[in-house]
Amino acid sequence: MAKPFVEKYIRENGRKLPIDRCLVADGYKKQLLTLCLITRRQPSGYLSMAFFMIDRNCLGIKNAMFSCNMTDREVEDMIQKTTAHLGKMEEVSPVYFHNLVYGALDYAESIGFAPEKDFATAEYLLNPELTDDGIDDIEFGMDGKPYFMSGPDDDVQKILSTLNRTVGEGNYTYTYMQELF
């Protein structure tokens, strides 16, 4: 849970700060879930950052996390811990980054899914004006329809109910993933 001053700082200043880096997990063009990180440089030299876990095939913004007043070393440590679990992160252009995040958001909203609650603040580190026509070159869904692969924290019945209501039964693909022991 972010502290109130962090949320306030990001909401008031996030979009005014210059973008430092935009990173996505390696293999993002093929992966179902993609970890995205944006950092912005504060006047003090510290960084504000937001992580987004996106599902471009169905649920959009599955998770969001944000912080500010981080040192370069703290951000690098976070990246190293992340890459140990999810693979190397690759730098992409701010325009591509925004197309990927906002495209996943738009696609999910079009089929009935709202972003994770912390996105409401983390979004202040994004700039919707950086999206362009390249957003149409990114595939959302799989083979022209939503593809939902259940995760351990997903409310499967609620998600399937939403898909049945918004796109209709048989107009999406669903894979149930059991936890492996």
N, C-alpha and C positions, 0 to 999 in steps of 0.2 A: 504494500500500500504506500503510495507516494505521500510525502508530507505536503501539507497545504501550501507552503511557500514554494515548493517545486512546481506544483500544478499552476499556481498563480504566475510564477515567472515564465513558464512555458506558454501559457495562454496569452500573456501580455507581450512577450518578446520573441517567441519562437520563430515566427515568419520574418522578422526583421533581421535575424542573425544570418550571416553568410554561410552557405553550405560548405562544409569541410570535406565530407566524403559520403558516398552512397555505395553500400556493399550489399551483395546478395550471396546466398549460399551457392557454392559451386554446383553445377548441374541443374540450375533453376529452370532451364528451358524444358526439362523433362520431368522434374520432380512434382509430385502431387502437392507437397507442402514446401514452402520456400521461406526461409528466414531472411528478412531484409533489415538493414541497419542504416540509419541516416544520422550524421553528426553535423552540428552547426557550431561555429566558433563564437563564443561570447566575447564582448569587449575586454574582459579580464584575461583572456587567453584560455580559460577553461572551456569545456565542451558541454553542450546540451545534446542529448541523444534520444533516439526512439528505435526500439526493435519492434518489428511486426512479423508475426507468423501468419503467412497468407496461404489460403487454399484457393487456387485459381480455378478449381474444377467444381466447387460447390459453395462452400461456406464463407468465402471471402476472408475477412480479417478474423482469424481464430484467436489471436492473442496480440496484445500490445503492451509495451512497457516503456517508460520514459524516465529521464533523470536530467539533472543539470549540475553545473559546478564540478564536472568530472575532469580529472587530469588526462592527458594523452596516455599515460601509463595505465590508468584505470580502464580506459576504453580498450587499449590493446590487450590487457589481461582478460577482459570480457570476451573479446574476439577470439583469443587463444583458447579459452575454456569452451566457447561455442564450437570452434572448429574441431576440437577434440571429439565432440559428440556428433556434429552434423556435417563435417567436412569443411574444406577450405572456403573462405569467403572471397568473392571476386568484386573488384571495383567496377561500377557501371556508371553511365552518365546520369546526371540528375533527371533528365527528361525520361530516359528509359525507366529509371527507378519509380518515378511518379506514375508513368503509364502502367507499370506492373501493379503497384499498390492500388491506385484508383480504379484500374480495370477490374481487379479482383473484387473490390468493394462494389462497384457498379453491377457487375455480373451477379454477385450474391444478392444484392438488394432487388435485382430484377426477378429473382426466383424466391423471394420472401425471407431472406436472412439479413439481420442487422449485424453490424460489426460488434465485436467485443467491447464492453463498456469503457475500458481505458483508452480506446481509440478516440473518444471525444476530446481528450486532452492531447494525446500523442499526435493527433492530426495537425496541431498547431506548429509542429516541426516540419510539416509538409507544405507545399504550395500548389494548389490545384491548377494554377495558371501554367505550371510547367508541363502539363499533359499536352500531347499533340496528336496528330493523325496516326502516329506510330502505335497508338493504343489499339488500333484495329488490326495490327500485325501480330498481336499476342493472342494465342488461343486460350479461351476461357471455356470451361466445360471440356468434355472429351467426346470427340466425334460428333460435335454439334449438340450435345445434351449434357445436363449435369451428371457428374460422377461423384458419388459420396462413398468414401471409405471410412467406416466408423473408427473412432479412436477411443481410448480408455475413458475419456472425460465427456464424450458426446452423449447427449440425450437422444438415442437412436429413434425412439418412437416419435418424439416431437419433430425431429428432422424429417423423417419419412412422411409424417402427416403433412408437414409444410410442403414437401415436394409433391405429394399426391394432390394437394389443394392448388398449388401454383402451376405445375407443369403437367400433372396427370399421371396416374399409375401407368407404368410401362414407357414413360418418356424420360426416364433417367436410369442410370446404372448404379447399383448399390453393392458394396462388398462389406461383409461383416468380418472384422478382424478380432480374433480372440487373443487375449494376452498369452504370450508364450512364456513358459516357465522352463 
